[in-house]
Amino acid sequence: MMKCVWMADLFATAIASAARYRRYVNSSLLYLMSSVLTAAIALLINPAMASNLSPSDYALLGYLTSFNYILVPLFSFSLVSYFLRNYFKLSEERREVVSDTILIALTAYGFMALLGSLSIFYIYARWSGLNFSYYPYVLLAFAPVYLNNMLVFFQVTCRVRRDAAKFCLVTVLNALLSAGFALLFVVHYESGAVGRLSATLIASLFTAVYCFRHLFKKFRFDHAVIKEAFLFGWPISVSTMLWYFFNGVDSMMLERLHDSYTFGYYNVGLQIAGYLSLFYTAVAQTFEPDIYQAVSVNNVRRLFYLIAGILFLNSLPNLFYICFTREILDILTAGHYLGAEAFSKIFAIKNIAMGVYYSSITVIIAYGFPKSELSIRIVGSVICLLMFNLLIKNFAFVGAAWGQVASFVMMSTLNGAYICYMLRRRGAAAA
């Protein structure tokens, strides 16, 4: 009798485990599908974009996009990260209050941050003497970053609720809108960089309205939540802004070389290799809640396997791309930008190093040490600023590309050392 009961319990446990892993697999496939389809849409229109955008257009687009590393955390102030970290600790009713509060804050605060950023960049543009006019390029480039807050919050809400289908649908529709308007403005109307930026802005506006309508329940604003969220988020936000010194400051320095032609090829290589980072995003989004859960119960073994699996899956597409860079570029740029091959291979290597760095950040924040991560990044920012200045001064664009690889290797090493120290100290305290 006891044996039958034991067998029944074992069978029930096996069924429950299979159902749980099947849910993970299904969610992972949907997240991966959204990333693959998003990348596929961008890749499909890329030959048309490359045939209608000049190296100067790509130089301008790459230069303006580099400021996203500052604008994204500035406009959102990591309020969404606060929601994600506390979601599993809150009751369903309290989650709704926190969600509405953060949504209102993202809308109002983000708009003020947008106006402030436009003003500051106007002063910088007048002082530095840019090679392009301030209006309309800067407005067209900065506004979608603000509007994208709604999509990011919507995606996070879908992830914590395990609603991968809705996540996939909205993400892909946003990509389709952006691609459709890009073909209309860049190819049909031949409006160059202005058309490409306008396409992103219009698509972001439609998506933001849709996401806001589905997220907003009623006007509820809890000042205590916002105070706590800002206290939690400011180290993460400031730390994320410092990301600019690892992955964006090179564009500011390269613009001063006044070589738009090579700068255009540099940005094409960066853009094509950048599509591969979507694989990391898809896998990380699937398992990020599990990482937070593993940290909450201090299951170091499970945490290690999760991170190792993410990094392995991230490396595969990048290694494949490195082997066939020229052939892929020939297809995706309609043969117009084969000169970007060397740059693009280097940026694929950067993607692997960047995946390690992203994962280490997730672990540190999940353990509740955002200020420590900020301290590490401040030190790294100073080193990277000096390193990029030296490499660009001596090796120009090639030096800048390898500088991005070196910056992520260095920061991953620093974060890894801190994680080992943190876990060792926790183990000693538990003993």
N, C-alpha and C positions, 0 to 999 in steps of 0.2 A: 504493500500500500504506500509506504513511504517512498519507494522507488518511483511509483507512478506519479505521485505528487511532485517529486523532484524533476522528473522528466517533463511534466506539464509546465512547471515554472520555467524550466530551461527553454522549452518551446515558445512560451509566451515572451520571454526575454529576447529570444532570437527574432521573433516577429516584430517586436517593438523596435529593436535595433535596426532591422532591415528597413522598417518604415521611416525611421529617423534619417538613416543614410540616404534613402531614396529621396527624401525631401531635400537634403543637402545637394544631392546630385542634380535634381530638377531645378533647384534655385540657381546652382552654379551654371547650369546650361543656359538658363534664361539671362543671367548676368553676362555670361560670356557671349551669348547671342546678341545682346544689346551692344556690347563693345565691338564685336565683329561686324555687325551690320552698320554701326556708326562709322567704323574705319572703312568698311567696304564702300559706303556711300561717298565718303571723302576721296577715297582712292579712285572711284569710277569717274568722278568729275575732275580729278587732278590733271589728266592730259589736256582737257579743255581749258583749265585754269592756266597751265604752263604755256599753252599756245597763245594765250591772250594777256598774260601778265609779263611785264619786262623785268629784268634783274633789278631795276630801280624800284619797281612796285614791290617785289619781294623784300628788298632791303627795307623799305618803309614799313611794310607789314610786320616783318620780324622785329624791327626796332620798337614799334608801338606795343606789340604783343609781349615783349620782354618786361614791360612794366606791370603786367598782370601779377607777377610775383609779389609786388607791393600792394596792388589794388585789391586783389581777392581777399586777403586777410584784413585789410583796412576797412573794406565795405561790409564785411560780415562779422568781424571781431570775434570769430570762433564761437558764436552763439549756437550754431548747429552742433559743434563738438560738445558743448555743455549738455544739449538735449540728448545726444547719443549716449554720453557717459552716464546720465542719470535716468534714462528711460526705464531700465529694468528695476530701478529702485522705487518707482512711483506707482501709485494706484492708477487705474484707467481714468478716473475722473480728474485726478491731478495732472495726468499727462495732457489732457485737453487744455487745461488752464495754462500750463507751461508752453504748449505748442502755440496757442493764440498769442501769448505774451511775446514770445520770440519772433513770431511772424510780424507783429506790429513793430517791434524794435528793428527788425531787418529792413522793413519798408521805410520807416522814418529816419533812423540813424544812417542807413546806407545812402539815402538821397543827400543828406547833409555832407556825408563823406565824399560823395561824387562831386558836389559843387566845390568843396574845398580842394579836391585833387585837381580839378580843372583850373582853378585859380593859381595854385602853386606851380603847375606845369606851364602855365602861360608866362609866369615870371621867369621860370627856368629857360623856356624857349627864347624869350627876349634876351636873356643874358648870354646863352650859349651860341646863339646864331645858328639854328638848325638849317639843314639843307631843304626843308619843306615848310609849307605854311602851317600855322597852328590850326586854323579852321579850314575845312571841316574835319580833318583827319583825327585830331585828338578827341573831339566829342564823339565821333563815330566809333572810336576804339574803346573809350572808357565806359560809355553808357551800357553796352551789353554785359560788362562785368558786374555792374550793379543789378541788372535785371536777372542775371544768372543765379542770384541768391535764392530766388523762388524755386528754380529747378533743383538746386542742390538740397534745399530743405525738403522738397517733395521726394527726392530720391532717398534721402536718409530715412524719412518716414516709412517709405515702402520697404526698405531693408530691415528695419527693426520689427516691422509687422510681418515680415516674410512674404510680402506681396511682390514677388519678383516679376510676375506677369505685367502688372501695371507699371513697374519700374521700366521694364523693357519697352513697353508701348510708348510711353511718353518720351523716353530717351531717343528712340528711333524716329519718332515723328518730328522731334526738334531738329535732328540731323537732316531729315528730308526737307524740312522747310528751309533750312540754311542753304542746302545744296541747290534747291529749286530757285531761290532768289539769286544765288551766286551765278547760276547759268543765265538767268534773265539779265542781270545787270552787267556781268563781266563779258559774257559771250555775245549776247544779243545786242546790248546797248554799248558795248565796248568802253565801259567806264573805269576800267583799271582798278587801282587800289581803292578808290572811293566806292566803286560798286561792290567790291568784296567786303569791305567794312560795313556798308549799308545792308548787305544781305544778312550778315550776322546780327546786326541790330534789330532788324524787322523780325527775324525768326525768334530772337530772344524775347521780344515784346509779346508776341503771340503766346509763347510758352509760359512766360511769367504770369500773364493774365489767367491762363488755364490753371496753373499750379496754385495760384493764390485763391482762386474760387473753390478749389477742392480742399485746401488746407484750412481756410478760415471758417470757424464755426460761429463765433460771435465776439463782440468787442470785450475782451477781458485782458486787463493789463495789471500784472502783479509786480509792484515795484521791488519787492523782496527777491523775486526770481531774477529780475534784470540785474539787480545789484550783485547777487551771487554769481550770475552768469558772466558779468563783466570782470569780476574778481578772478574767476576761473579762467576766462578767456584771454585776458590781456597778455600773460606770458606767452601763450601759444601764438597769439596774433603777432606780437612783436617778433617772436622767434621765426614765424613764417615769413614776415617781411624781410628778415635777414637772409632768407632763401635767395633773394635777388642777387646777393653777393656771390652765390655759388653758381647761379644758372641764368643770370640776366645782366649783370654788370658788364659782361663782355660786349654786349650790344651797344651800350653807351660808349665804351672805349673805342669799339670798331667804327662807329659812326663818325668819330673824329678823324679817322684816317682818310675820309672823303674818297672812298673807293666803293661806290654803290654797285659797280659791276660784280666784283668779287664778293661783296657783302650779300648780294642777291643769291649767288651760288651757295654761300655759307648757310643762308637761311633756308634754301631749298633742301639741302642735306639735313638740316636740323628738323625741318617739317616732316620729311618722309620717314626718317628714323623715329620721329616722335609718335607716329601712328602706332608703333610697336608698344609704346608705353601703355596703350589701352588694354593690353593683355594683363599687365600687372594690376591695373585698376580693377578689371573684372574679377580677377582671382581674389584680390585684397578685399573688395567690397563683399564678396561672398563670405569670407571667413573673418572679417573684422569683428562682428558681434561675438564670434566664438573666441577670438583672442581676448576680448574684454571679459568674457565669461571665465576663461581659463585663468586669467590674472586674478579675478575676484575670489577664486578658490585656491589661488597660489599653486596651480598644477603646472609646474615648470616643464615636466616631460611633454605634456600635451602642447604647451606653448611652443616648445622647440620644434616638434613635428609640424605644427601649423606653419611656422615661419619657414622651415626648410622646404616644405611643399610649395609654398608661395614663390620662393626664390627659384626653385627648380623649374616650375612652370613658366616663370618670367624669362628665364635664360634661353629656353628652347627657340622661340621665334626670333630672338635677336641673333643667335648664332647662325640660324638659317639665313637670315638677311645678310649677315657679313659675308657669307659664302657666295651669294648671288646678288650683290649690291648693284653692279653695273647693269645686269639684265633687268632687274626690277626698276631701276631708274629710267632705263630706256623706254619701258612700257608706261610708267606712271607720269613721265614728263614729256611724252611723245617725242623723245630724242632731243629735246631742247636743252636739258640741263645735266648732261653726262659729266660735266666738269665738277659736279657736286659729289662725285663718288667717294673721294678720299675723306671729305668732311663727314659724309653720311655713315661711313664705316666707324669712324671714331665715335659718333653720337650713338651708334648701336651699342658700343662698349659702355658708353656712359649710362645707357638704359639699365644695364645689368647692375652697375655700381649704384645707381639711383634706387633700384628696387631694394637693395640691402639697406640703404640709408632710410628710406621710407618705412621699412619694417621695424628698424631699430627705434624710430621716432614713435611709432604706434605702441610699442612695448613700454617705452618710458612714460608716455602719457597715460596709458592704461593703468600703470602702477601708481599714478597720481603724483608724478614729479615733473610738471611742466616747467617749473622755474629752473630745475637742474638742466633740462634740455635747452632752455633759453641761455643759460650760462655757457654751455658747451658751444652753442651756435654763435654767440657773441665772439668768443675766442676764434672760432673757425672763420667768421666773417672777416675779421682783421687779417688773418693769414691769407684768405682767398683774395682779398682786395690787393694785397701786396703781390701775390703770386700772379694774378691776371695782369697786373700792370707790367710786371717783369716779362712774362711770356709774350704778351702782345707787343711790347716794345722791341723784343728781339726776334719773334717769329710770326708776328702779325696774326692772320686768320688761323693758321695751323696751330699756333701757340694757344689761341683762345679755345679751340676745339679740345685739345688735350688738357687744357686747364680745367674744363668742365669734368672730365674723367677724374683728374687728380683731386678736385675739390670733394667729390662724392666718396672717393676711396678714403681720403683723410677723415671726413666727417663720420663715415661708417665705423672707422677704427676708434675714434674718440667715443662715439655712442656705445659701441660694443664693450669697450673697456669699462664704461660707467655701469652698464647693465650687469656685467660680471661682478663688479664691486658691490652693486646694490643687492644682488641676489645672495652674495656671500655674507654680507652684513645681516640680511634678513635671516639667513640660516643660522648665523651665530647667535642672533637675538632669540630665535625660537628654541635653540638648544639651552 
